[in-house]
Amino acid sequence: MHYHYATPARNARHSPRFRPQIKSRFSITAPCATLQRVKQAGGTLEDTRTHDALATPWNVIVYNDPINLMSYVTMVFQRVFGYPRPQAEKLMLEVHEKGRSLVWSGEREQAEHYVHQLHSFQLLAQMEKAEA
């Protein structure tokens, strides 16, 4: 038996021209809602974030837990945040006595990073928006 693969009837369905177009449910219109293109006075374009995204600082809160030793929590604060020993001990005592302590405040991405690092050291930590 001899097959002719070059015939239009056989290859029409394999041609990219005849393939059905698959439409996605997801549309990619803008990579990030907080980015905008701003035209400078000199005519150049520059990406800037909106003021609202940068205006709100985020707090990193550490909660007390009955598992970790106070010396361990002090050591974690020194390693993660680079605090000197007296400041790390002060924050650790605040966590121990009050049940929670604000250990850092700043940009959201850095706060997420610090919370992730604290979780990797088995500390209970959370980030929250700072009050305006």
C-alpha positions in Angstrom: 0.0 0.0 0.0 1.3 3.4 -0.9 0.4 6.6 1.0 0.6 10.0 -0.5 1.3 12.4 2.4 1.6 15.4 0.2 -2.0 15.4 -0.8 -3.9 18.5 0.4 -6.8 16.4 1.8 -4.5 14.5 4.1 -2.3 17.3 5.3 -4.9 20.1 5.6 -5.7 19.3 9.2 -2.0 19.3 10.1 -1.3 22.7 8.5 -1.0 25.6 11.0 -3.4 27.5 8.9 -6.2 25.1 9.7 -5.5 24.5 13.4 -8.2 25.8 15.7 -7.2 28.8 17.8 -7.2 28.0 21.5 -8.3 31.0 23.5 -7.1 31.3 27.0 -9.4 32.2 29.9 -6.6 34.4 31.3 -5.7 37.6 29.7 -2.3 39.2 30.3 -2.9 42.9 29.9 -0.5 44.5 32.4 2.3 42.8 34.2 1.7 44.7 37.4 -1.1 47.0 38.4 1.2 49.2 40.5 3.5 50.0 37.6 2.9 53.0 35.3 4.7 54.5 32.4 5.4 58.1 33.1 6.7 60.5 30.4 9.5 62.7 31.7 9.9 66.3 30.7 12.7 65.4 28.4 10.5 62.9 26.5 11.9 59.7 28.0 9.7 57.0 29.5 10.2 55.8 33.0 8.5 53.0 35.0 7.3 54.2 38.4 5.2 52.7 41.1 2.1 54.5 42.3 2.3 56.4 45.5 -0.2 54.2 47.3 2.0 51.1 46.9 5.0 52.8 48.4 3.3 55.0 51.0 2.1 52.2 53.4 4.9 50.6 55.5 4.5 47.0 56.7 5.3 45.8 60.2 6.9 42.5 61.0 5.4 41.1 64.3 6.9 38.2 66.2 4.7 36.3 68.7 5.6 34.5 71.8 5.8 30.7 71.8 6.5 28.2 74.6 9.0 26.2 72.5 12.0 28.4 71.6 14.5 29.5 74.2 15.1 33.2 74.9 18.7 32.8 73.9 17.7 31.2 70.6 15.2 34.0 69.8 18.0 36.6 70.5 20.3 34.8 68.2 17.7 34.7 65.4 17.1 38.5 65.7 20.8 39.1 65.4 21.2 36.9 62.4 18.0 37.9 60.5 18.0 41.6 61.2 21.6 42.2 62.1 20.7 43.8 65.4 23.3 44.2 68.1 22.9 41.9 71.1 21.4 44.5 73.5 18.7 45.5 71.0 17.9 41.8 70.1 17.6 41.0 73.9 15.3 44.0 74.4 13.0 42.8 71.5 13.1 39.2 72.8 12.1 40.3 76.3 9.2 42.3 74.8 8.0 39.2 72.9 8.4 37.2 76.2 6.6 39.6 78.4 3.9 41.2 76.2 3.3 38.2 73.9 4.3 40.1 70.7 6.8 42.6 69.5 7.2 44.8 66.4 10.7 43.9 65.3 10.9 45.7 61.9 8.9 48.1 59.7 9.4 49.0 56.1 8.7 48.0 52.5 6.4 45.1 51.8 8.8 42.9 49.9 11.5 43.1 52.6 8.8 42.4 55.2 7.8 39.3 53.4 11.4 38.2 53.2 12.0 38.7 56.9 8.8 36.8 57.8 9.9 33.9 55.6 13.3 33.9 57.3 11.8 34.0 60.8 9.5 31.0 59.8 12.6 29.1 58.6 13.9 29.5 62.2 10.6 28.2 63.6 9.5 31.5 65.0 5.9 32.7 64.9 5.9 35.8 62.8 3.4 37.8 60.8 3.4 41.0 58.7 0.7 43.6 58.9 0.0 47.0 57.4 1.3 49.8 59.7 -1.4 52.2 60.9 -1.5 55.4 59.0 
